[in-house]
Amino acid sequence: MGKKIQNYDVVVIGGGITGAGVARDCAMRGLRVVLLEAFDITHGATGRNHGLMHSGARYVMSDPENAKECIRENRILRRIARHCVEETDGLFVSLPDDDLDYQRRFIKACLKAGISAEELAPDEALAIESSVNPKLIGAVRVPDAAIDPFRLTIANVLDAQMHGATVLTNHRVTGILVESGTVAGVEAESKDGKFTFLAPVVVNAAGAWCQQIASLAGVTINMFPARGALLIFGHRVNHMVINRCRKPSNGDILVPDDIVCVLGTTSNRVPIEEIDNTCVTAQEVDLLLQEGVKLVPSLERTRILRAYAGVRPLVALGEDDSGRNISRGIVLFDHKERDGLDGFITITGGKIMTYRLMAQKATDLVCRKLGVTAVCATATRPLPGSEPVAEPDDDEEVENTMSFAHRAALGRHGTRVEMISEDKPEQRALVCECEHVSHGEVNYAIKELKADSMEKLRRRTRLGMGTCQGKMCACRAASLFSQADGDVERHVSDLKMFLNERWKGIRPIAWGSALSEAQLSAMTYQSLCGIDRINYSSPTDSDKQ
Amino acid sequence: MKFSTIIIGGGLSGLTAGITLAEQGQRVAVLAAGQSRLHFTSGSMELLGYNAKGEQVDCPLDECRSLPASHPYQKIGVENLASYAQMAKKLFANAGIEVVGYETMNHIRLSPIGVLKPAWLTLGDYITANMARQFPFQSVLIANIAGYIDMPTPFLKSAFEKCGVKCRVVEVKTPMLENLRRSQTEMRATNIARVLSEQSAVDQLSVEINRSVNREQAILIPAVMGITDNSIVQYLRRMVTRPLFCIATLPPAVTGVRLQSRLRKYFLSLGGTYMLGSTVREANISSGKILSVAAANLPDQKLKANNYILATGSFMGNGLIATQSGVIEPIMNLDVDAPLDRELWTAENLNESQPYMEFGVKTALGLHPSIDGKTITNLWAVGAVLSGHNPIKLADSSGVDMLTALHAATEIIQTEKNR
């Protein structure tokens, strides 16, 4: 528990990729920064998207400026966040219903924006990506890739902390302090009580919740929250990112993600009151499947693991009910100029791809306000886990002698895998068999990454995200937490809540093997174990939703 | 191939029916697809653990009278339950399975995470308490096997302490078990049971347990011994210096595998035919009667019988299949109790009563299913494939499995006598 009143140079509100990026940039420029997150890092749209590392091609027709930003940042992330990126390349596929003329204009626009775009004949495309619909009439290869948003955010948070930043999860901002037209700090609440964080600058990076945060400062922002639903499949059917080569629409992107793949997305404007509702409807599922199967027919026979939805933090500008035509560009408000409130900045819009640039722009403004001249170094300095490796040859040998779990952990934590010990048999024991998470990695996440609940552990290690959806590993992990701090009631409640969270994503797709697996899980945890009979009031209730 | 009765499904329900019929000298075939729900169970059988309000039930037979008409117990007649329950207990005894418990009074079993749940019958090597939640010991030692992570000892210790039982947890290591531990994934219950099937390994274990025990009155170990029978558990009991009992673990359940295997062996000893890997794909039905069935691994064989029992289980046993647009019984497309709209299948909170748990084959008359409203007179549906009850909320799954199977078997025996 920290002091009730604390002083900083800057408060960052929001633990998504934007807030994490701002905190890192500020800390690297020598500012004293605190990041406040109401739930956990990656709680909002950052943890609820495709994990697509855009080349910019998807926006090249509607928003070429945005596309150019994407390709520039794409090249930067491949360097600084190497361990978060899987180089897959992407295909834009034209099906018989699509227009080859669109494809021609698309290629032209890509090249103009500086995005490489290689036209492939249908058989060439099938040769490099066999999952794609064999009826395709054209394809274009672009430098799309897959990126792990959890890893990326955690790496930014870690680096911010290594540069002296304070990162507080489960701290909800309840008020913005304003003194004679200038922001003086924020008030926040956690299970330990109420806190005041004094700072001359406050950065609002709360994503879809930006409007609520701004209203605490008496400032009006009209967000245009656009909900996107996605499906995760239990196998990775595709090697490359697959896009439909047409005007962006529902269910036309399939992104490989480690051993699974993700189909997205829908886009619907939702009322601001409903942005916390992340449940997916049967209609959304049916729509995604109907379109996704056209792109990759084998999806029809592939088990769906779960469905989830995120809310894009777009800002309202025109009259468009879907949000597809609203720019995904960066929105930076200096509320002094806009509303006469000094020291308050909102950074929103954009996308994961451009988070670093968003952070840079916001931090530049923070520095101007504080009279700090330090320059941004985030484009060149690698994130923790992606530091250059000295002798790659030797390392390959080491990698060959590693266990599966250690290799999986190498993927998740990059060079920081060295901090995960495999010396003792209890450290090597596998806790999560689907994602190869060892006891040692769980300990690392508890100690170094401040995981104190099952959900936090999941976001930091992928535990429970695999095909069994926590059936085996969840109870093991809860037991390990209890062994660590002795608080049995808290961790049993947390286990119950974790399984309920998993269920929210299974429920919209609960047919076929998803339903039989859910029944098996219920027979295990409820019938056999009786977890449904347990009712402890839990201090981790703040982790909910 | 011609039998008196063909049973589709080789789990608890199918084997209960098969044994009962074979004991009467019938020619019986059990067609089993593969894994059974028993492999995920606890070593206890439940008749009725909770009533519709969710309250704990002390006397299950009495409480069964207030179940709704849709419940399988009502369909087989609540007045018959006492005698079926007696038959079930006798069946276990005949199969060489030692159980404790009474249909007139539940007892308490200890779940793998330390929840105390009502049960009807429990394997003799498990620890149990009475309905007042009193265990027979004031102090216990939980001796877990080092590296075994499917028994959450902190939860169990806390459960004992809440009941006023002193509890100490130790981890025991033996050279043979440490050897198993070298591989990251080998410390699973069934693998440990394989190592502990040898007396030399159990000798090592007993030395370590005896060295660990202080003044505790009893020793508790995870139920990771005795995959084919409980003789090795009995052997360990003789080698240790205190009374020794087992605690249920998370799956795979060694004693569930044991139960399945004992029942199957007993069925075979009675002359029954058990065909493993035989997933039944279709049935030849004419004028309300099944003429034959065909299994996927024997495509050219018409398997014929006078009577058929469907004991294929619920969704997890593939006895029911949910598609994007409806629930079906996949072999004969029997009528099912389930709404078409899949948004009505589930509830938002995982721990609420989930509607899909009650889905199953519709049986208008006794246990006879129907197709398009037309009853199949020589087919009985038993166990988890039946609709009309929530096995999780009522804690009645093994009771429904066994008692409906016994009811079907009793009717079939009668039918054959009249033939």
Interface residues (C-beta under 8 A of the other chain):
Chain A: C279 T281 A282 D286 L289 S403 F404 A405 P425 E426 R428 A429 L430 V431 E433 S438 H439 M472 C475 R476 A478 S479 L480 S482 Q483 G486 V488 E489 H491 V492 K496 L499 N500 W503 K504 R507 A510 W511 G512 L515 S516 E517 Q519 L520 A522 M523 T524 Q526 S527 L528 C529 G530 I531 D532 R533 I534
Chain B: R37 F40 T41 S42 S111 P112 I113 V115 L116 K117 A146 G147 I149 D150 P152 T153 P154 F155 K157 S158 E178 R181 R182 Q184 T185 M187 A248 L250 P251 S314 F315 M316 N318 I321 A322 T323 Q324 R342 E343 W345 T346 E348 N349 L350 N351 Q354 Y356 M357 P391 I392 A395 S397
